[in-house]
């Protein structure tokens, strides 16, 4: 079957293209031990752009995408955030992105493999139609079942299902590690049982939380922490002006504090953070994509003793001096993933959220007429909105 789509190729000048291509439908499995199944047809309705898409485009200019292509193909239909319509079931669905020959795709081992729709060896959402494993077409919340047109506000919220699921996973991992890291200290301090100490240690992990960066991942991690730890002190650090929409959003809906680091040296930034918190932080979440994160945390002492450094940035190297690192009992966590249960919970939360306020649209014709220009000069430009999305099939969207 042929369809129109945007897709990546290895090409120095035009790695992202739009046009007619042949669809493939190889059998895939959601998890190890499950049946291999050919995909069922779905029509992408609403699609969001992720920074991963931009990174894949840059990889294409370097001829480095071959391992990302589906087997036997020399292109990859991109896109992994959005809502599709399943004609065979007359319902909307969110595509569970990651599956494969693994018991848990977020924690795969050396003898296991995985695929990701729109990212890695499996075609994604920026197409008029495609095939997806039926078991990976997740339902919308029950109150929205039966819809034949998706309200635009709901579509904007659900476009974040993938990154919000990542935030749920990050929070889960920080709880796991924070409780294991410090429960023995709590036992000694409180003279309590191990079970009691584990609960206290998990809560205290988030006493003083620093989130370095103000993109979607940072916002969602902050939101997740606030929902589960209402007493946590949360401080965002970024270069955005205090009056920006993002800053106002975190203050209004997350109840977080904000520090603008624009014009400050790394040392000054660190001192301002410690002044705001009244000392070092208990957990430091790096989401800015810069190496400044680790220097602020380790070189300038923002991360306190027994604290956790949660690296959620792709690209920057983390460096630390082993002597103070060891004696301060720091832990570094880095894992950018989620499971089906994380995405299903994300869908429920997002459907009733305010995150639609952060999404701006690009016209489909504007995007498809020159996708390279749209990526560079609008979607990922310096002045781009926090999240850009596109209505891919207007027949299934209600804009009222």
C-alpha positions, 0 to 999 in steps of 0.5 A, spaced: 500 500 500 502 507 498 501 513 502 503 520 503 508 521 509 514 525 511 520 520 512 528 520 514 533 518 509 541 519 509 542 525 505 547 531 506 542 536 504 535 533 504 534 528 510 527 529 511 522 529 505 515 528 504 511 524 498 508 518 496 512 511 499 510 504 500 508 502 507 510 495 510 507 491 515 512 486 518 509 482 524 511 485 531 511 483 538 509 487 544 513 483 549 518 477 549 514 471 549 508 474 546 505 472 539 508 476 533 502 480 529 501 484 523 499 491 524 492 493 523 491 499 519 490 506 523 489 513 520 494 518 524 489 524 526 494 529 530 501 529 531 506 532 535 514 534 534 519 532 539 526 534 539 528 526 537 525 528 530 530 534 530 536 529 532 534 524 527 534 529 521 541 531 523 543 524 523 541 523 516 545 529 514 551 525 517 549 519 513 548 515 520 541 513 520 542 506 517 541 502 523 534 506 525 531 504 518 526 498 518 529 492 516 530 492 508 528 499 508 532 505 506 527 510 510 524 511 516 517 515 517 518 519 523 513 521 529 512 518 535 507 523 539 500 523 537 493 520 536 490 515 531 483 513 528 483 505 528 477 504 522 476 497 524 474 499 531 471 506 530 475 509 536 481 513 537 488 510 540 494 512 543 500 508 540 504 505 545 511 506 542 516 501 544 516 494 544 520 488 541 523 482 544 524 484 551 520 482 557 520 490 559 522 494 553 525 500 558 530 495 561 532 491 556 538 486 557 544 484 552 540 479 549 534 482 548 532 487 542 526 493 541 523 497 536 520 504 537 515 507 532 517 513 528 524 512 532 528 506 531 526 500 526 519 501 525 515 507 521 511 512 525 505 517 525 507 522 520 503 519 514 496 518 512 495 511 514 500 506 517 500 499 521 501 498 528 501 492 533 493 491 535 496 490 542 500 497 542 493 501 540 492 504 547 485 506 549 483 513 551 479 514 558 473 511 558 469 518 558 472 519 551 470 512 548 465 513 542 467 519 540 468 520 532 471 527 532 476 528 537 476 535 541 482 539 539 484 541 546 484 534 548 488 532 542 493 537 544 493 534 551 494 527 549 500 529 544 504 529 550 502 522 552 509 519 550 514 524 554 509 524 560 509 517 561 517 518 561 516 523 567 512 518 571 518 513 569 523 518 572 519 519 578 518 511 579 526 510 579 527 516 583 523 513 588 526 506 588 533 509 588 531 515 593 528 510 598 534 505 597 539 510 598 537 513 604 533 508 608 538 506 613 540 513 615 532 514 616 532 508 621 538 510 625 535 517 625 528 515 627 529 509 631 524 505 626 523 499 622 526 498 615 519 499 612 517 505 615 524 508 614 523 506 606 517 510 606 520 516 609 526 516 605 522 516 599 518 522 601 524 526 603 528 524 596 524 530 594 524 535 600 528 540 595 528 538 588 532 542 583 529 541 575 535 544 571 531 546 564 524 548 562 522 544 556 516 539 556 520 533 560 522 538 566 515 540 566 512 534 566 517 531 572 515 537 576 508 536 575 509 528 577 513 530 583 508 535 585 502 531 584 505 525 589 509 530 594 505 536 595 510 538 600 516 538 596 520 544 594 521 545 587 525 550 584 526 550 576 532 553 573 532 556 566 534 562 561 527 564 560 524 571 562 520 571 568 514 573 564 514 567 559 508 563 558 512 557 561 514 560 567 507 562 569 505 555 567 509 552 572 508 557 578 500 557 576 499 549 575 505 546 579 506 551 584 514 551 583 519 557 584 523 559 578 530 562 578 532 565 571 539 564 570 540 568 564 546 573 565 549 569 571 555 565 571 555 558 573 558 560 580 552 565 581 547 560 579 549 555 584 549 560 589 542 563 587 539 556 587 542 554 594 539 561 597 533 560 594 532 553 597 536 555 604 541 550 602 543 544 597 538 540 594 536 533 595 535 531 588 537 534 582 534 533 575 538 535 569 533 536 563 537 542 559 541 538 554 547 542 557 553 540 561 552 546 565 547 541 569 553 537 572 557 542 573 552 546 577 550 540 581 557 537 583 563 542 582 559 548 585 555 543 591 548 544 589 547 537 590 547 535 597 550 529 601 546 523 599 542 526 594 540 523 587 542 526 580 537 524 575 540 525 568 534 526 563 538 530 558 541 527 551 548 529 549 551 532 555 557 529 558 557 528 566 563 529 570 565 529 577 571 529 582 571 522 585 573 524 592 567 529 594 562 524 590 564 518 594 564 521 600 558 525 599 554 518 597 551 521 591 548 517 586 547 518 578 540 515 575 540 515 567 534 512 564 529 515 559 524 510 558 517 508 560 512 502 560 505 501 558 502 502 565 506 509 565 503 511 558 496 509 560 497 513 567 499 518 563 493 518 558 488 519 564 492 524 567 493 528 561 486 528 559 484 532 565 490 537 565 491 544 562 497 542 558 493 544 552 495 551 553 502 550 551 501 547 544 501 551 538 499 548 531 503 549 524 498 548 518 499 541 515 500 544 508 505 549 510 509 543 514 509 538 508 510 543 502 517 544 505 518 540 512 526 541 512 524 549 512 519 548 517 523 544 522 529 549 522 526 555 521 519 554 525 518 548 529 525 548 532 527 555 531 530 559 537 523 562 538 519 556 537 513 554 542 514 549 547 510 544 543 508 544 536 503 539 533 499 538 526 492 536 525 494 531 520 487 529 518 481 534 519 476 529 518 477 527 525 478 533 529 473 538 532 475 545 533 469 548 536 
